[in-house]
Amino acid sequence: MNTFHHSNNVLLNLGIESLNEMQEVAQDVILNDSNVLLLSPTGSGKTLAFLLPIFQMLQEDSNAVQCLILVPSRELGLQIEQVWKKMGTQYKVNVCYGGHSIETEIKNLSNPPAVLIGTPGRIADHIERETFKTDTIETLVLDEFDKSLQLGFHEQMSYIIGRLPKLNKRVLVSATSDIEIPKYTRVVNPTVLDFIPTEEEKTNLSMKMVVSKEKDKINSLFQLICSLQSEQAIIFCNHRDAAERISDTLTEKGIYATYYHGGMDQEERERALIQFRNGSVSYLVTTDLAARGLDIPEMKHVIHYHLPSKEDEFTHRNGRTARMMATGTSYIVVHESEKKLDYINYGMTVLNVENATTLPKAPEFQTIYISGGKKNKLNKIDIVGFFSQKGKLEKGDLGLIEVKDFISFAAVKSKKVKDLLSNIRDEKMKGKKFKIEVARKVVKKEEENNKPDKY
């Protein structure tokens, strides 16, 4: 089989001219070594780095699962599936994850995919049910392995790996370099490919310092945001209550901000992220929870309202910007009374933002909440159709649409929201009446207790 020719077609399908250095090296090593640890930052193209060699190793005459890819989250699983499908190979792929219909998955597996992607819990469940054969699997990839460990999937991963008798290749992929490799992976003395740039190498990230005259740095933060020409930013602080306080204060001053931290329930966190992703909120104030693995777009600006005590957290936060070839700026807001941290070079450029007082433009979009989702048989196309036909929205008026199991969210141009809501007030979508309204902002718990229970 002409490997090179195959890869060329794949790159053509993906619309890529050539592989980057990390992908070249990884392809080579994964094909030739049986234990590989690939360390590479988020957004550097590591999915393709392991999918290409997998494609070259697959046997055409086999009608069984040949490669298993374990992932910490369904988002990552679906992302890998997208890349594989775009590669345009003739091999089948399936993704299994909690929250997805098990019946559908069992049906999919009855004609086994060559490549099976899944979360540890759901794959362990399928192995217990014996819905696919495990003795044909020769390659195992543990993607974002650091995150699977963080989320505590040890038991499931150990169980799965113990059930793969014919395994002869193991690839661990991580975005952090200091992971302990557990014994159950049976990865001994792997070939380590370390592509995590040191701070010095991150040339496309510029660092700037804003010096606050007052001990309470909120005014300096406000002025810094006013100087960003209405571009989105993530603001990191060290405590949950600080995230809420800063977000509320910015909102009072007329800046569209929201907060995100580990003390919020899943639904609230999800909503904050949706509003930030689709551009209804321009500033996300968060704890270090958002420094890793969140599905949010590339940022031009990362602001450290508080500095973390450890350098690797600082690196992770900065990893939200200046990815791949993009440039980005990381700002630290400091007051002279703060303890100096040894990993920060305080000789960086100082940015004076005192004259910046022009508020950022209000977001172009607002988020509309819809009381139905996949389980109500709604999909994106239904929502687009309903909003354009009955709601009379034009092509550019609709932004990002996200359909969850029982609810959905759509970004709509702010100036069209009022008309849209009045146009569809009495209309049905797919024969059913859904509650459709402006999604409320994430508000503090104590205010919420005296509000009626709704989204």
C-alpha positions as CSV (number, residue, x, y, z in Angstrom):
1,M,0.0,0.0,0.0
2,N,1.5,3.3,-1.0
3,T,1.4,5.2,2.3
4,F,2.7,8.5,0.9
5,H,0.1,8.6,-1.9
6,H,-2.7,7.9,0.7
7,S,-1.5,10.7,3.0
8,N,-1.4,13.1,0.1
9,N,-5.1,12.6,-0.7
10,V,-5.9,12.9,3.0
11,L,-4.1,16.3,3.2
12,L,-5.9,17.4,0.1
13,N,-9.3,16.5,1.6
14,L,-8.4,18.3,4.8
15,G,-7.3,21.4,2.8
16,I,-3.8,21.3,4.3
17,E,-0.7,21.8,2.2
18,S,1.8,20.1,4.4
19,L,2.2,18.7,7.9
20,N,3.8,20.8,10.7
21,E,7.0,19.6,12.3
22,M,5.3,18.0,15.3
23,Q,2.9,16.0,12.9
24,E,5.8,14.8,10.8
25,V,7.8,13.5,13.7
26,A,4.8,12.0,15.4
27,Q,3.7,10.2,12.3
28,D,7.1,8.6,12.0
29,V,7.5,7.6,15.6
30,I,3.9,6.3,16.0
31,L,4.4,4.0,13.0
32,N,7.7,2.6,14.3
33,D,7.5,2.6,18.1
34,S,5.1,0.6,20.3
35,N,4.9,3.1,23.2
36,V,4.7,6.8,22.5
37,L,4.0,9.8,24.7
38,L,3.1,12.9,22.6
39,L,3.2,16.2,24.5
40,S,1.8,19.0,22.5
41,P,-0.3,22.1,23.3
42,T,-4.0,22.4,22.6
43,G,-4.6,23.7,19.1
44,S,-1.3,22.4,17.6
45,G,-2.9,19.8,15.4
46,K,-2.2,16.7,17.5
47,T,-5.5,15.0,16.4
48,L,-4.1,14.6,12.9
49,A,-0.7,13.7,14.3
50,F,-2.1,10.4,15.5
51,L,-4.9,9.8,13.0
52,L,-2.6,9.8,10.0
53,P,-0.4,7.0,11.2
54,I,-3.5,5.1,12.4
55,F,-4.9,5.4,8.9
56,Q,-1.7,3.9,7.5
57,M,-1.8,1.0,9.9
58,L,-5.4,-0.1,9.3
59,Q,-5.9,-3.4,7.5
60,E,-8.4,-3.2,4.6
61,D,-9.6,-6.8,4.9
62,S,-10.6,-6.7,8.5
63,N,-14.3,-6.2,9.5
64,A,-13.6,-5.4,13.2
65,V,-12.5,-2.6,15.5
66,Q,-8.7,-2.1,14.9
67,C,-8.1,1.1,16.9
68,L,-9.6,2.4,20.1
69,I,-9.3,6.1,21.0
70,L,-10.3,7.0,24.6
71,V,-11.2,10.7,25.3
72,P,-12.2,12.6,28.5
73,S,-15.1,14.4,27.0
74,R,-17.7,13.8,24.3
75,E,-16.8,17.2,22.7
76,L,-13.3,15.9,22.1
77,G,-14.6,12.6,20.7
78,L,-16.9,14.4,18.3
79,Q,-14.1,16.6,17.2
80,I,-11.8,13.7,16.4
81,E,-14.6,12.0,14.5
82,Q,-15.0,15.2,12.4
83,V,-11.3,15.2,11.5
84,W,-11.5,11.5,10.6
85,K,-14.5,12.0,8.4
86,K,-12.9,15.0,6.7
87,M,-9.9,12.9,5.9
88,G,-12.1,10.9,3.5
89,T,-10.7,7.4,4.2
90,Q,-13.0,4.5,3.3
91,Y,-12.9,3.3,6.9
92,K,-15.9,3.6,9.3
93,V,-15.6,5.5,12.5
94,N,-18.0,5.7,15.5
95,V,-18.2,7.7,18.7
96,C,-19.7,6.5,22.0
97,Y,-20.3,8.6,25.0
98,G,-22.6,9.0,28.0
99,G,-25.8,10.9,27.3
100,H,-25.9,9.4,23.8
101,S,-28.5,6.7,23.1
102,I,-27.0,3.3,23.9
103,E,-29.4,1.6,21.4
104,T,-28.1,3.7,18.6
105,E,-24.5,2.9,19.6
106,I,-25.2,-0.8,19.8
107,K,-26.7,-0.7,16.3
108,N,-23.7,1.2,15.0
109,L,-21.3,-1.3,16.5
110,S,-23.1,-4.3,15.0
111,N,-21.3,-3.3,11.8
112,P,-18.0,-2.6,13.6
113,P,-16.0,0.6,12.8
114,A,-12.3,0.3,12.1
115,V,-11.8,3.2,14.5
116,L,-13.8,3.5,17.7
117,I,-13.7,6.7,19.8
118,G,-15.3,7.0,23.2
119,T,-15.3,8.1,26.8
120,P,-13.9,5.6,29.3
121,G,-17.3,5.1,31.1
122,R,-19.3,4.4,27.9
123,I,-16.6,2.2,26.3
124,A,-16.3,0.1,29.5
125,D,-20.1,-0.3,29.4
126,H,-20.0,-1.6,25.8
127,I,-17.2,-4.0,26.7
128,E,-19.3,-5.4,29.6
129,R,-22.2,-5.8,27.2
130,E,-19.9,-7.4,24.6
131,T,-21.3,-5.2,21.9
132,F,-18.0,-5.4,20.0
133,K,-15.0,-7.7,19.9
134,T,-11.9,-6.5,21.8
135,D,-9.4,-9.1,20.6
136,T,-8.9,-7.4,17.2
137,I,-7.8,-4.0,18.7
138,E,-4.1,-3.5,18.1
139,T,-3.8,0.3,18.7
140,L,-4.9,2.3,21.6
141,V,-4.8,6.1,21.8
142,L,-5.4,7.9,25.1
143,D,-6.1,11.5,24.0
144,E,-5.9,14.4,26.5
145,F,-4.8,11.8,28.9
146,D,-3.9,14.4,31.5
147,K,-7.5,15.4,31.6
148,S,-8.8,11.8,31.9
149,L,-6.6,11.4,34.9
150,Q,-7.8,14.7,36.3
151,L,-11.4,13.6,35.9
152,G,-10.6,10.3,37.7
153,F,-11.3,7.8,34.9
154,H,-8.6,5.4,36.4
155,E,-10.9,2.5,37.1
156,Q,-12.6,2.5,33.7
157,M,-9.4,2.9,31.8
158,S,-7.7,0.2,33.7
159,Y,-10.6,-2.2,33.1
160,I,-10.7,-1.4,29.3
161,I,-6.9,-1.8,28.9
162,G,-7.1,-5.1,30.7
163,R,-9.6,-6.4,28.1
164,L,-7.4,-5.7,25.1
165,P,-5.3,-8.9,24.7
166,K,-3.8,-8.1,21.2
167,L,-2.7,-4.5,21.9
168,N,0.7,-3.8,20.4
169,K,0.7,0.0,20.1
170,R,-0.1,2.6,22.8
171,V,-0.1,6.3,22.2
172,L,-0.6,8.7,25.1
173,V,-1.4,12.3,24.2
174,S,-1.2,15.1,26.7
175,A,-1.1,18.9,26.8
176,T,0.8,19.0,30.0
177,S,4.3,17.6,30.5
178,D,4.3,16.5,34.1
179,I,2.0,13.5,34.0
180,E,2.6,10.4,36.0
181,I,1.9,7.4,33.7
182,P,-0.1,4.8,35.7
183,K,1.0,1.2,35.6
184,Y,-2.3,-0.1,34.2
185,T,-1.5,1.6,30.9
186,R,1.4,-0.8,30.5
187,V,3.3,2.0,28.8
188,V,6.9,1.4,29.8
189,N,9.7,3.7,28.8
190,P,7.8,5.4,26.0
191,T,9.4,7.4,23.3
192,V,8.6,10.9,24.5
193,L,7.9,13.6,21.9
194,D,7.9,16.9,23.8
195,F,6.5,19.8,21.7
196,I,5.3,22.0,24.6
197,P,7.0,25.3,24.0
198,T,8.9,26.9,26.9
199,E,7.8,30.5,27.7
200,E,10.7,31.9,25.8
201,E,9.6,30.1,22.6
202,K,6.1,31.5,22.7
203,T,7.2,34.4,20.4
204,N,3.7,35.3,19.2
205,L,2.5,35.9,22.7
206,S,3.2,39.4,23.9
207,M,3.1,40.3,27.6
208,K,2.1,43.6,29.0
209,M,1.7,45.0,32.5
210,V,-0.9,47.4,33.7
211,V,0.0,49.1,37.0
212,S,-3.0,49.9,39.2
213,K,-2.6,53.0,41.4
214,E,-5.3,51.8,43.8
215,K,-5.1,48.6,45.8
216,D,-8.5,47.6,44.4
217,K,-7.6,47.0,40.8
218,I,-11.1,47.1,39.4
219,N,-10.8,50.5,37.8
220,S,-7.6,49.6,36.1
221,L,-9.3,46.5,34.7
222,F,-12.2,48.6,33.5
223,Q,-9.8,51.0,31.7
224,L,-7.8,48.1,30.2
225,I,-11.0,46.6,28.8
226,C,-12.0,50.0,27.4
227,S,-8.7,50.0,25.6
228,L,-9.2,46.7,23.8
229,Q,-11.3,48.1,20.9
230,S,-14.4,46.0,21.8
231,E,-12.5,42.7,21.3
232,Q,-13.4,39.8,23.5
233,A,-11.2,38.8,26.4
234,I,-10.9,36.2,29.2
235,I,-10.2,37.6,32.7
236,F,-8.6,35.2,35.2
237,C,-8.8,35.6,38.9
238,N,-7.9,33.3,41.8
239,H,-11.3,32.9,43.7
240,R,-14.9,32.1,42.8
241,D,-16.3,35.1,44.8
242,A,-13.8,37.4,43.1
243,A,-15.0,36.2,39.7
244,E,-18.6,37.0,40.6
245,R,-17.7,40.4,42.1
246,I,-15.6,41.5,39.2
247,S,-18.2,40.4,36.6
248,D,-21.0,42.2,38.5
249,T,-19.0,45.4,38.8
250,L,-18.1,45.4,35.1
251,T,-21.7,44.8,34.3
252,E,-22.8,47.8,36.5
253,K,-20.2,49.9,34.6
254,G,-21.9,49.0,31.3
255,I,-19.6,46.2,30.1
256,Y,-21.2,42.9,29.0
257,A,-19.5,40.3,31.2
258,T,-20.3,37.0,32.8
259,Y,-18.5,34.7,35.2
260,Y,-17.6,31.0,35.2
261,H,-16.3,28.9,38.1
262,G,-16.5,25.4,39.7
263,G,-19.1,26.4,42.2
264,M,-21.8,26.9,39.6
265,D,-24.0,23.9,38.5
266,Q,-23.3,22.3,35.1
267,E,-26.3,24.1,33.5
268,E,-25.2,27.6,34.6
269,R,-21.7,27.0,33.5
270,E,-22.9,25.7,30.2
271,R,-25.0,28.8,29.7
272,A,-22.2,31.2,30.6
273,L,-20.0,29.5,28.0
274,I,-22.7,29.5,25.3
275,Q,-23.2,33.3,25.7
276,F,-19.5,33.9,25.6
277,R,-18.9,31.6,22.6
278,N,-21.7,33.1,20.5
279,G,-20.7,36.7,21.2
280,S,-23.7,37.8,23.4
281,V,-21.2,38.4,26.2
282,S,-17.8,39.8,25.4
283,Y,-15.9,39.3,28.7
284,L,-15.7,36.0,30.6
285,V,-14.4,36.4,34.2
286,T,-13.2,33.0,35.5
287,T,-11.1,31.0,37.8
288,D,-8.4,28.6,36.6
289,L,-11.2,26.2,35.7
290,A,-11.4,27.8,32.3
291,A,-7.6,27.6,31.7
292,R,-7.9,24.0,30.4
293,G,-9.8,22.2,27.7
294,L,-12.8,24.5,27.4
295,D,-14.5,24.7,24.1
296,I,-14.2,28.4,23.4
297,P,-12.7,30.2,20.5
298,E,-9.2,31.5,20.2
299,M,-8.8,34.7,22.2
300,K,-6.7,37.7,21.3
301,H,-6.6,38.9,24.9
302,V,-6.0,37.1,28.2
303,I,-6.0,39.2,31.4
304,H,-4.6,38.1,34.7
305,Y,-6.5,40.1,37.4
306,H,-4.8,37.9,39.9
307,L,-1.6,35.9,39.2
308,P,-1.7,32.2,40.0
309,S,0.9,31.0,42.5
310,K,2.3,28.4,40.1
311,E,3.9,29.0,36.8
312,D,2.3,26.1,35.0
313,E,-1.2,27.5,35.7
314,F,0.0,30.8,34.2
315,T,1.2,29.0,31.1
316,H,-2.2,27.2,30.8
317,R,-4.1,30.5,31.1
318,N,-1.9,32.0,28.4
319,G,-2.5,29.0,26.2
320,R,-6.0,30.4,25.5
321,T,-4.3,32.9,23.2
322,A,-1.5,32.9,20.6
323,R,-2.3,29.4,19.4
324,M,-0.8,28.0,16.3
325,M,0.2,31.0,14.2
326,A,-2.2,33.5,15.8
327,T,-0.8,36.3,17.9
328,G,-2.2,37.3,21.2
329,T,-1.5,39.4,24.3
330,S,-1.4,38.5,27.9
331,Y,-1.9,41.3,30.4
332,I,-1.1,41.3,34.1
333,V,-2.8,43.8,36.3
334,V,-0.6,44.6,39.4
335,H,-0.5,46.9,42.4
336,E,2.8,47.7,44.1
337,S,1.8,46.1,47.4
338,E,1.5,42.7,45.8
339,K,4.1,40.0,46.4
340,K,6.4,39.7,43.4
341,L,6.3,36.2,41.9
342,D,9.6,34.7,40.7
343,Y,8.3,33.3,37.4
344,I,7.2,36.8,36.2
345,N,9.6,39.1,34.4
346,Y,8.5,42.4,35.8
347,G,10.6,44.2,33.2
348,M,7.9,43.7,30.6
349,T,6.2,46.6,28.7
350,V,4.0,48.7,30.9
351,L,0.7,49.7,29.2
352,N,-0.8,53.0,30.3
353,V,-4.6,52.7,30.0
354,E,-5.7,55.7,32.2
355,N,-7.1,57.6,29.3
356,A,-9.2,54.8,28.0
357,T,-12.8,55.4,29.0
358,T,-14.8,54.5,25.9
359,L,-17.0,51.6,26.7
360,P,-16.7,48.6,24.4
361,K,-19.5,48.3,21.8
362,A,-22.5,46.3,22.9
363,P,-22.4,42.7,21.6
364,E,-23.9,42.2,18.2
365,F,-25.8,39.2,19.3
366,Q,-28.2,38.1,22.1
367,T,-28.8,34.6,23.1
368,I,-32.3,33.2,22.6
369,Y,-33.4,30.3,24.8
370,I,-35.7,27.5,23.3
371,S,-37.4,25.0,25.6
372,G,-36.7,22.0,23.4
373,G,-33.7,20.0,22.1
374,K,-32.5,16.8,20.5
375,K,-34.8,14.6,22.7
376,N,-37.7,16.7,21.5
377,K,-36.6,15.9,17.9
378,L,-35.3,19.4,17.2
379,N,-32.2,20.1,15.3
380,K,-30.3,23.2,14.0
381,I,-32.0,23.1,10.7
382,D,-35.5,23.2,12.3
383,I,-34.5,26.2,14.3
384,V,-32.9,28.0,11.3
385,G,-36.1,27.3,9.2
386,F,-38.5,28.4,11.9
387,F,-36.6,31.6,12.7
388,S,-36.2,32.6,9.1
389,Q,-39.6,31.7,7.8
390,K,-41.9,32.5,10.8
391,G,-39.5,34.8,12.5
392,K,-38.6,36.6,9.3
393,L,-34.8,36.7,10.1
394,E,-32.4,37.2,7.2
395,K,-29.3,35.2,6.5
396,G,-26.8,37.3,8.6
397,D,-29.2,37.7,11.6
398,L,-28.6,34.2,13.0
399,G,-25.3,33.3,14.7
400,L,-24.2,30.2,16.5
401,I,-27.0,27.7,17.3
402,E,-26.4,25.0,20.0
403,V,-28.8,22.2,20.5
404,K,-28.6,20.3,23.8
405,D,-30.7,17.3,24.9
406,F,-33.8,19.2,26.2
407,I,-33.0,22.9,25.5
408,S,-31.4,24.9,22.7
409,F,-29.7,28.3,22.3
410,A,-29.5,30.5,19.3
411,A,-27.5,33.7,18.8
412,V,-29.7,36.4,17.1
413,K,-28.6,40.0,16.1
414,S,-29.6,42.2,19.0
415,K,-31.5,44.6,16.9
416,K,-33.7,41.8,15.5
417,V,-34.7,40.2,18.7
418,K,-37.8,42.1,19.5
419,D,-39.3,41.6,16.0
420,L,-38.4,37.9,16.1
421,L,-40.1,37.3,19.4
422,S,-43.3,39.0,18.4
423,N,-43.3,37.3,14.9
424,I,-43.2,33.8,16.4
425,R,-45.2,34.4,19.6
426,D,-48.1,32.2,18.5
427,E,-46.3,30.0,16.0
428,K,-45.4,26.3,16.3
429,M,-42.2,24.6,15.4
430,K,-42.6,21.1,14.1
431,G,-46.2,21.1,15.3
432,K,-45.3,22.0,18.9
433,K,-45.3,25.2,20.9
434,F,-42.0,25.9,22.6
435,K,-41.1,28.6,25.1
436,I,-38.8,30.9,23.3
437,E,-37.3,34.0,25.0
438,V,-34.1,35.9,25.7
439,A,-31.9,33.6,27.7
440,R,-31.2,35.3,31.1
441,K,-27.8,36.1,32.2
442,V,-26.2,33.9,34.8
443,V,-27.1,35.6,38.1
444,K,-26.0,35.1,41.6
445,K,-27.7,32.3,43.6
446,E,-29.2,34.5,46.3
447,E,-31.0,36.7,43.8
448,E,-32.3,33.6,42.1
449,N,-34.1,32.1,45.1
450,N,-36.8,34.7,44.9
451,K,-37.2,34.4,41.1
452,P,-39.7,32.0,39.5
453,D,-38.0,28.8,38.4
454,K,-37.1,29.2,34.7
455,Y,-34.1,29.4,32.4
